[in-house]
Amino acid sequence: MKNKGPSQTLDNDSGFKAVIVGSSALGIGTLMASLAVLEPTDHGFEFRWTPYAPVAFVVGALLAWAYWRLVFRLALREADPIRSERRLKQAVVGLLALGVLTFLYPLRFVAEERRTDVLIGLGAAIVALSGVGWMVRTVVVMLESEPDPDDQK
């Protein structure tokens, strides 16, 4: 079969963008809605429906949509590069803060006598995941680097 030219690049592929934005909106919206229905009980917490769940879902979905809109616009370099980079860093820090806060929010339902054990486990998980992240980053940098011509012997 004959190749009819270069395929469409990912940064111009509207279907790919729709999948990214849609899945992120669904994920973050569901995360926000699940936090809205969390309620403390005598044995920890339970999920109980509230009218705030759909509102939280929409807020989370809009946050994801706004984040990816910013990322895709900056990828096209339509704005001032210095200001755009600063805005992107602020958006990434905001998204990371949202992720950390939504992860830590249910800790308020953990019994006081078990909180230290849970925090030790979370600390160990952070160390382990940071190590895995460092290894993945190292492999990616190694694979993307240009081969040294002297090593081709």
N, C-alpha and C positions, 0 to 999 in steps of 0.2 A: 504494500500500500504506500502510496506516495505522500510525503509530508507536504501539507499545503501552507507552510509558513510557521512562524513562531506562535506559540499558544499565548493566550491572554495572561498577563502577569497578575499576581495575587493582589497587588495594590490597586489594580483597575477592575478587579472581578467583583461585581456587585453581589453576586450570589454568595461568595465567600464572606464578604463583609456582613451580609444579612445573617449568615450562620453565626458569626462571631457576636454580633450585636444581639441577636435573638437569644442565643444560649446564655450570654452574660446577663441580659435583662431577666430571663427566666430564673437563673441561679440567684442573682442578688435580690430580685423581688421575692423569691421564695424564702431566702434567708431572712429578709426583713419581716416578712409576714410571720414566719415561725417565731421570731423574737416577740412579735406583738401578741401572740397567743400563749406565751409562757406565763405560768402563774405558780407561785410557791404553794407547796402543800406541806403536811407534816413529815412526809418521807422524801422530800426533795422538791421536784417540780413536775407539773403536768402541762399538757397542751389543752387549752380551753378556748373555744371559738369566741372571738370578740368582733365587733363591727370595725375595729381598727385594722384588722388583717388585710382587707383589700386595699385600704389606703396605704398601708406600709408596703404592700406589694408594688403598687403603682410608683411610690416614691423610690423604691429600690430599682425598679425597671428604668425609671427616668434617670437615675444616677448613672446606671450602666450605659444608657444611650448617650448621655452627655459626655461621659468619659471617652467612649469610642469615637464619637463625633470629633472631639478634640484631637484624639490620636490620629485619625485619618486625615483631618485637615492639616495637621502639622507634618504628616508624611508627604503631603503634596507641596509643602513649603510655600503655602499661600500667604503666610503672615511673616512678621519680623522674626528672624531666627532667634535672636537673643531673648526677646520677650516670650516667644513661643516655647523655647526650652524651659524657661522659668515657670510658665504656666503648666507645662507637661509635668515638671518635677512636683509642683504643688498638687496636681491631680493624682499623681502616683502616690505621694505621701498621704493624701486624703483617703485614697482607696485602701492603702495599707492600714491606716489608722482605723478605718471602718471595719476592716477584716479582723484586726486585733481586738477591737472593742466588742464586736459581735461574738468573738470566740471567748472573751473573758466575761461577758455579761452573765451567762448562766452560773458562774462561780459564786454569785451571791446567794444561790440556793444550796450550796454545799454546806454541810454542818460545820460549825466552828472547829470541832475536834478533828475533823478530817481535812481541813483546808490546807494545813502544812504538807500533808502527804500528797495532795493533789498538786500543789505548787511545785514540789520537788519533781513529781512526774512530768509536769509541763516543762520545767527547766531541762530535764533530761531529753525530752522530745525536741525541744528547740535546739539543743546542742547536736543531737543526732541528725535532724533535718538540715541544719546549717552545714554539717559535714557533707551530707549528700549533695546539697546545693553547690558547695564549693567544688566537689568532684565533677559534677555535671558541667559547671562553668569551665573548669580546667580542661575537660575533654573537648568542649565546644571550641575554646580558644585554640587548642592544639590542632583540631581538625580544620579550622578556618585559616590557620597561619600558612604563609607561603613556604614551600619547601626550599631548603638551602641548596643552591646548585652544586656546592662542594660535596654534599652528602650523596649525590647521584652516582657516585663511582661504583 
